[in-house]
Every structure is written in C-alpha cells, then in structure tokens.
C-alpha cells in the first residue's frame, strides 16, 4: 500500500471539513472537494506517491505537497489563512518580491501600487485573487490543473496594472515531481506587458536546520540595501553566502537575490538527517533565485524570471541584470519551475 492509503486521505479531508467528490482518470487522479468554512473548492492532484492540493480561489496556491507520506510545505491550520503570502507556494506576478517606492514606469506610463512593506510594494498582485479553473486532466503518468486569471477592467489586479491580458498557471504532478507552468497570454492585448514571475515556497525543515544543506550554483549575488538591489553584482568567491557547494543552513542568514541560474544547474536542498532532497529545476527564463532563511521552522528557495525591482532597474538602464520579461501585443510567453522530490 502506498503512503496515500484511504484512512490517511480521509483524515486530512476531515481536518479541513471537506466534502469530497473524486474523479479517477487513468493512473493519475484529480479530485475536487468543497471546504465547509470557506466555500472554496480544493483540488487534489495525485500520481503515484505524490500529492498536491490547490485552492484556485486563494491565488491558485498549491499549498501542500506530500511525497511518500511526507509534507514539504507550510500548511495553514485553517484554510481561510491561505490567501496572501504565508503558506504553501504563493505565485508572485506581475513582479516578484519588492518594487522600490511602490511604483515604476514603462513605455511612458507610470504604474503605482499600494505601499505594503516600508514604503515599497511586495509580492505582486495575484497571490490572493480568485483564479478560474480552465481545465483538468490526468493520464498514465500525470495529473494537471490549469487556472486562469484575467487582467481586465473591473478586476482588482487591473486597477494597478491596467494591461489587458491573461495569466495562466498549470500545476502538474508526476511521481516525485510537481511542475508549475506559467503563461502570459497577450494575444488580444494592445500594449506590451512588462512582467516577472516568481514562486515563494514555504519549505519546512524535515528535521534539523543543521543537517539541511543548500546548493545554489549561481554566478553572482546582487548587491542590495534593505532587500532592494542596486544593480551591481558581487562575486561569490569568499562571500558568506557562497553556496555553489552545499552549505548547511545553520548560521546561513539570507534574504538575497542570486543571479546566473541555468537550467542544467538547479538549486538543491538536502535534508541529510532523513535522506530526502528537493531539486528546484526551472526553464531558462528563471535566471534569478531568492534565498530566504528566517529564524523560523521554514525557509524559501524562490525561482524568479527577473530581479527584485526589475522594472525600476530596467528603467535605470540596468536591463542586463534586471532580466525583465516583455510580452508584446499578439504574443505569448511561458516557462516553468519543477520541484523534484527524492
């Protein structure tokens, strides 16, 4: 029997007050349940020994990943705590992390955002929004759910980022792997969409911090003040945050942006005292990575397609390190992050 035996599933469902309605499709499984307290639908994707739970109405947050019976994310005690950035794996769009002064300019237009962190704006516009479920599927090897958010008049994200376009997230599950694929769809748009995508996983320590090792094969670290990059790059050799070779997280204090990530050289976390690991694979557009190691039972390894404050860095002529993504009218851009669990 696998780790997802019926009693364990039932206990988790009961803990959230869910009314379960499951559909088995081939080897993969997609199920949907309604949470009594919030009225939100909770989708469960399962393939083999890997299970993910997603709430489209709470920012399409895939807030729980269980592999071989082990939870890897910080899960809320009550589901109504989920919206925002505090649990699971929030999606950061159209900018990851901070925007200096809560404003930027692009193509002659200034965009302003609510100040929510010491005079700055942080973590984007979609992590608390209700996504529509566009489709789901499963086959012999995987299960997947696609969620859609429209940037259109009348919607809250559009108030601050008034560029009509579509933003899609597809979460797909295979045995031992979960992939988040984004798509910025500007086919019907009339103006270019300048954006960045980031993911903010709340990874929990499996046992001890001292036995948790991090490897980040980046090329440089971005110089920053108050977590806002200057655009200058720092050499990693000799730097206290050099993690090109595995480093224990005990005493490793970071809230910093690494640059120069490549698809064939992903970040990796090893929980050596329990013989488990996570590899953070990503497509070539995810050139940046934020490492956040607070004095808490969790930490973040955050793949980003651009730097923190990328819009302002690009406006200041530092586009090479900003790596701001721009989707032209009539275009589509896509990329992915995949966590592999061993």
Secondary structure, DSSP 8 states (H G I E B T S, - for coil): --S--HHHHHHHHHHTTEEEEEEEETTEEEEEEEETTT--EEEEEEETTEEEEEEGGGTTEEEEEEETTEE-B---SSGGG-SSSSSSEEEE-SS-SEEGGGEEEETTEEEE----BTTBEES-S-TTS--EEEEEEE-SS-EEEEEEEEE-TTSHHHHHS---EEEEEEEEEETTEEEEEEEEEETT-SS-EEE--EEEE-EE-SS-STTEEEE---SEEEEEETTEEEEEEEE-TT-TT--SS-EESTT---EEEEE--BTTB-EEEEETTTTEEEEEEE-TT--EEEEE--SSSEEEEEEESS-TTHHHHHHTT-HHHH--EEE-TTEEEEEEEEEEE-
